[in-house]
Amino acid sequence: MHSFGILFLAALALATAVRLWLAWRHAAHVAAHRGSVPTAFASEIDLAQHQKAADYSVAKTRFAMVDTAVGAAIALALTFGGGLQLLHEISALWLGEGIARGLALIALLGLLLTLIDLPFDAWRTFVIEQRFGFNKTTPGLFLADAVKGLAVGALLLLPLVAMILWLIRVIGDVWWMYAWAVSVAYLLFVQFIGPTVIAPLFNKFSPMQNAEIKDRVEKLLARCGFRVKGLMVMDGSRRSAHGNAYFTGFGKSKRIVFFDTLLSQLNPAEVEAVLAHELGHFKLKHIFKRMAWTAAISFGFFWLLGYLMRHEWFYSSLGVQSPSPAMALVLFLFVIPPFTFVLQPLGAMYSRKHEFEADEYAAQNASARDLVSALIKLYRDNASTLTPDPLHSAVYDSHPPALARIARLQKA
Ligand SMILES: [Zn+2]
């Protein structure tokens, strides 16, 4: 076996073992703290609610462990097990060497992965979410979503892949720089059309009707010097009882979206505080910084792909006998994640820093007290655990633990 194959195997084994160990720790930690509500929350969250959150977290974490193990098995089956080679041979039955065959390979793989993922997704929705009372999706809507998701994914992704394969063909060694620039531009384009073209395929958006919230939000926006095209309510309750609010698009497509579920959980002052937090992300350029980081890191990835693609050992060491640019793209997708797992805690830490900053912004421009009461309601109604394992949280959590977040806001 070529040493690159061994290196990948070692990274995959290590990353998988660490993921499983962290999940196991987290489930054990949550279970160990199931017996009592942390004192800071004792007046707002009762024991039954706390225990529901613990059981929900443990169920989700156990399922994530299965997901991790299956993911590793799929990576092995597709590489060393000959899965990708087989997909290549299927696509080569109909198509000669060229861009169309590359696209067929990628489409086949996408379809296969979607089909494998479907039962897992169904279990998550109809068993776990159902058991804890969060699922609102019907099997019909679930299937319609899956079909639509696949179609939209193909429609968005295949043109970009075709463009990249074409650049590889016509430009030569520095194709990756062009491909990187095209990909970044394309991603921006997708973000621009996302709120107005893609999201309405899955949900209904209607203008905010609640006069008190509208009034508060308009005053908040004026105070923060912010202009926005639309203040929308999304019918999140069609699928799930979990609530959320987000900021989306840019330029002319910029809008604020509230889940109808969130509006039924919070009072107008709390909605305002949550929105002030989201505005903070925008005003403090968190969204822009994140995109800039993504662009910078992907520049490195494109370079690395360009380097690996030229070497026969990249294919042969991973169980593939038929090198092609499309195959290199696909292999890269499976080979990189175990190595980049070490970056996960850094990304999560960066995100938590932004969450604290956005909370501070909300405390200055709305009310810290309202944000605290909104957060407590959201933790309670979403059955989010108040007692995560600290190490698990440090590696994965994009948001700081509830206790740390609320303690800071109470000082603000
Ligand atoms: Zn946030």
Residues whose N, C-alpha, C, O or C-beta is under 5 A from the ligand:
A	BS01	ZN	E355 A358
